[in-house]
């Protein structure tokens, strides 16, 4: 046989290898890229708002291994799990955590004035549940944006974000419908006739972007190794990012190794956390809201700041460096 025949045979064999090996790998690579793009489009991450602290380190909702008790996370959650700010104590003279505002915009403004807040030298972190039950839910969001406050997501904020994400993708929600929003096997299925939708109807896209930007956890590693959450953290979950989003915003107790919403079963999660941190050289301090039933609850490494403003009690600001408290009295909007 001629050299030309063997050269053509070799060229054909090489072409077969290219088709069999290279083409599938390109297809797989493109499919992975499409899957990643789809995940990003289903779960867009909004930037934090207006506080002059530069870009924090962020952790999105795709980088986790949830505990066995966790159910599905809503495709409409638009979650950022953690934002981390280093050297915050060097950038701001005072850093305040304010407990659940729950739509009490007038009381929030009064408290901000009472602490003589200056956004150039101070920072406010809202401990979740900016909205629901109070008289001016959207007013709280807009005032928080105006003053450059940070926030973590509360359980009621979480519901509102899910509803509005759904509306942005599918159009206005029919509140006369008794149907359940299609979110998969979530812990708390939502009905379209839920009254959280009333808040959505009054929100702008800018309001949504701010509320959705509130992460589940804010970390200040260089400020006494501190974290701010709404509900709590499970001390048995080694990495913060692996906590279940539903329980971060809803936890009050732990019962038989699993979080609970109520105080009727188990023991306060903060007690478990305190024991878990007892032998740590640099214990993690947790500032949280959500638990108005226990009221202001300041312990060794856990600091509960929900003092029940919407129920006619107080709205509280806790300064993280000194632990000085400032409070204003609130009328009763809910019982």
Helices and strands as residue ranges (DSSP letters): H 3-17, I 18-23, H 24-42, E 57-60, E 80-84, H 88-91, E 94-98, H 105-114, E 122-126, H 137-147, E 150-151, H 155-170, H 196-200, H 205-213, E 217-220, E 226-228, G 240-242, H 245-250, E 253-255, E 258-260, E 267-268, H 269-277, E 285-288, E 297-298, E 302-304, E 314-319, E 325-329
